[in-house]
Amino acid sequence: MSNVSSYGIIILAAGNSSRLGEPKQLLRYNSKSLIWHVAEEAVTAIGNPVIIVTGSNHELIFNEINTLPVQLVYNENWQQGMAFSISTGLNALLKPIFQCPALLLL
């Protein structure tokens, strides 16, 4: 059986929420932002590492979760769609410092 703590988590948070008109990652639920809830759950679940891929609103998201033990990765091609964010997250996860037999994509 594999070590559960070695599973990586990639959280996609690069979109600009154009239809909503404000960053959905920062919407409040029970006094915390949605991105905080997702990141916090990932950290306390099986995440090691937890990588959050940002794009639009990078600075706002960084400021929101900079105290959590996560790695933020900026997707400079976030406008090109989700596949670029997945690729950016995978590239970060495949660095030699991480040895993850599996990942969870959120």
N, C-alpha and C positions, 0 to 999 in steps of 0.2 A: 504494500500500500504506500502511496506517495505521501510526502509531507504536505499537509494542507496549507501551512503557512508560506509555502513557496509558490503558490499560485499568484499570478499577476492580475491586476484589474486595470482596464483602460476605460475611463469615463469620457464620453464625447460631449464637449460643451463649447463647440466652436461656432455654432450658428448665431445669426443676428436677430432671430425672432421677428422677422419683418412683418408677418401677419399680426402678431401680437402688439407690436409697436414699442415694446420695452423688453429688456433681456429676461427671458423666462427663467434662466439659471438663477436670477436674483429675486424672483418672486418669493414672498414670505409665506411660510406655513408654520404655524406654532412658534412664532417669533424667530425663526431661522430661515435662511434662504434655501431654495430647493437644492442648489449645488452643495450647500453645507450638509444637508440631510444625506444626500447620496454619498458624498465623500466620507462623511463620518461613519455611515453604515459599512462602506467598503473597507475602511481602516479597521473597524472592530470585527469585521467578518473574517475574510480570508486574505485580505489584500496585502501583498508584499512583493513587489511595490504596487502602489496605487498611482497611476499616471492619469492626469487630467489634460486632455487636449483642448486647448482654447484657440480662438481665432478672433472673431469680432468680440469686442468687450473684454479683451485679455486683461487690461489693467483693473477693471472693475471686479472681475472674477478673482484675480490675484489678491486684491485688497480684501476680498470677502473671506478667502480661505487660507491666507498665508500662515496661519498658526497651526494648521493641520499638517501631519506628516505625509504629505503627498508631493509628487513631482509634477509641476506644470510644464507642458510642452506647447509651444506656439506653432500652429499650423498656418504658415504664410499663404497657403492656397485654400483657405477655408471657404472662399466663395465658389470653389469648384465642386463642392459637394462632400458628402459623408465619406466617400471612399478615400479622399485625401486625408481626412482626419484619422481614419482607421490606419492608413499607411504610416502617418506621422506617429501615432501611438505605438504601432508595432516596431517601428525603427527605434524608438526610445526603449521599448521593452527588450529588444534583442541585443542591447549593449552587453558587453562581457561581464559587467558588474552584476547583472541580473541572471539568474538561472531558474527560469520558470518552465515547468513541464506543461503547463496549461495556463489559459487566461480566461477571464470573464470580461465580456465587452458590455458596457452599460451606456 
